[in-house]
Amino acid sequence: MPYDLLIIGGGINGCAIAREASLAGLKVLLVEKDDLAGHTSSASTKLIHGGLRYLERYQFRLVREGLHERERLLSAAPHLIRPMTFVLPHAHSIRPWWMVRAGLWLYDLLADRSSLPRSRSLRSGDAAFTAPLAGEHRGFVYSDAWVDDSRFTLANAFDAAAHGTEIATRTELLSAKRVGDLWRAELSGGRTVEARGLVNAAGPWVRTIINSLSVATRSQVRLVKGSHIVVPRLFEGDHAYILQQPDRRIVFAIPYEGAFTEIGTTDVPVERPEDAGCSPEEAQYLCDAVNRYFTRQISPGDIVWDWSGVRPLHDDGAAQAQAVTRDYVLELDGGGPPLLSVFGGKITTARALAEEAMEKIGPLLGIEPRCRTRARCFPGGMISDFDLHVAHVRERWPFLGEERARRMAHAYGALLSEMLGDVHDEAGLGELFGAGLSETEARWMHDREWARTPDDVLFRRSKLGLHMTAPERHVFTRWWTATFA
């Protein structure tokens, strides 16, 4: 029997479409040549936001959609997405005070009935916000949200799989062609499948897939690299900073993994998806960006980790990479069995993108378009009060300790009881590898979350590799290879 839908790409858009399609009752196969969220979807700035800077480009619809999705996602995945306060210093600003204030007012207005606090000016009592800053302390405070991008992508895949989607990682599309009223696809590993519809959600490789299918398209893609660096913590607190730069770009400084600060991002045009990687010039740019604002100065020698993702932006003809729209375009080719290609998009709007994708391709597959996920929680997200959930985790499994209990409560939410239901003491966790990683958790990632390499565990499904010593990572790699080879 053919599949109803074959989805190419296991990033946030592909996984969100698989979730939407499986909930509509379609038989879905998702193939990903590497790991889920293995590229751009694990290399974001890790924000759920409307995009304050998009207002400057008059992208009001995109901002409004993002802000409304922000509200939905805060309720649907409270373990993976949490509110975050942002401080916007006005020092070094090339935008007038009134313009920034008006932009924040409009941001609040477009958010409509948001659960997050409205923006305001910095006050004399905001010592925690102003203490790390050099120079004048005028500015603003507003709210957005932070997301664990890798695990959020997994949550989409997890829900899709629970409703019948087959997830095939480390599986590459080699070729596909229309044969009668079906797509016939050759996959790596010698597998041939047929499907009534095809979705090209290959992210930076979207154009490569289109070329391989020999189909016409009106849309073009601009590949823009965004790099981030991680340095030892620059400031205390759970708030973040949004820093205006002389080139009119903005750079975020965000608390990361407790002991670190994430700094990003850049906008650098690239020719190929494989060109991801933080260059020395980008690293210096990001260091200079925060050095303009903070009393603590940094240099590239302080960088402990970096990541870089290539964004597949829809080419709207903008002259500069930073000006290219972050909106998405869905192009449907109905000349035979349908092909839907995804250009652009971002983590915040992936659910809305998936809903629109089903509105376009669903009727051609006999599915009536309707809202299926707007009020649906993600796996693990059935939590009414996250702080109470953490307290319950600490009480039920006291041997985890405070730090590990909170980390695992965030990572797995209500699903933690499935992982640890039969564990009554630390010995029941099996081998311990360091930084709180246990054999039980590693096996869960392999058996339930499609992890296939040590890096899948250490740097995507968790960031524990950042906290482990080199010998600890080596021991874990040896155990993983011996156990799952």
Secondary structure, 3 states (H helix, E strand, C coil): CCEEEEEECCCHHHHHHHHHHHHCCCCEEEEECCCCCCCHHHCCCCEECCCHHHHHHCCHHHHHHHHHHHHHHHHHCCCCEEEEEEEEECCCCCCCHHHHHHHHHHHHHHHCCCCCCCCEECCCCCHHHHCCECCCCCEEEEEEEEECHHHHHHHHHHHHHHCCCEEEECCCEEEEEEECCEEEEEECCCEEEEEEEEEECCHHHHHHHHHHHCCCCCCCEEEEEEEEEEEECCCCCCCEEEEECCCCCEEEEEEECCCEEEEECCCEECCCHHHCCCCHHHHHHHHHHHHCCECCCCCHHHCCEEEEEEEEEECCCCCCHHHCCCCEEEEEECCCCCEEEEEECCHHHHHHHHHHHHHHHHHHHCCCCCCCCCCCCCCCCCCCCHHHHHHHHHHHCHHHCHHHHHHHHHHHHHHHHHHHCCCCCHHHHCCEEECCEEHHHHHHHHHHHCCCCHHHHHHHHCCHHHCCCHHHHHHHHHHHHHHHC
